Structure formats: structure tokens, C-alpha cells
């Protein structure tokens, strides 16, 4: 099994859940409330799109496919890398979780 297959299996099969309080688009940014910090968080367009794609059914792999459609001019590997980084950051600020409570 190659490293790419291992990474895909381990990371891209996880399901992130949006746990922030609402999300809305404001110009080029998205706003939502963090449940950890109890404050309004401003997200860039990629972070906002990731949050909008999170639901009970989509895996990180599914979200990756959705982002590829949105950002057609960006390399798939770049989107995958950014997606993994953003999911981690969004978990830390209390907007997403990959654990179902």
C-alpha cells in the first residue's frame, strides 16, 4: 500500500461535523460562532466552504471532491493539503469536530 493510499484511508474517510453556531457569508468572508470560544469567528472563503460542506454524511474525501468542483483551477493535491490543515484548525477553534457526540 502506498503512502497516498494510507493517507487517504486514514484521513479522507473521517467525517467532520459542523458544530459552530450558524454560518453566513459576509462579502468575501464567512461568519460563525465558535462553541469553545463563544465568540464570532471570521473565516476565509475556503474555511467557509469546508464548513458548508460538512454534514452527517460527507467524509473528508467527499468534501475534497466538492472543493475540486468549486476551485477547478487549483491542483487537487494542493486542495487536499489545505483541506487537512483547515479541518485541523477549525477543530481547534471549536467550529468542526471529527468526533460524533
Secondary structure, DSSP 8 states (H G I E B T S, - for coil): --HHHHHHHHHTT---EE-SEEEEEETTEEEEE-TTT-SEEEE-HHHHHHHHH-SSS--HHHHHHHHHHHTTTS-HHHHHHHHHHHHHHHHHTTSEESS--
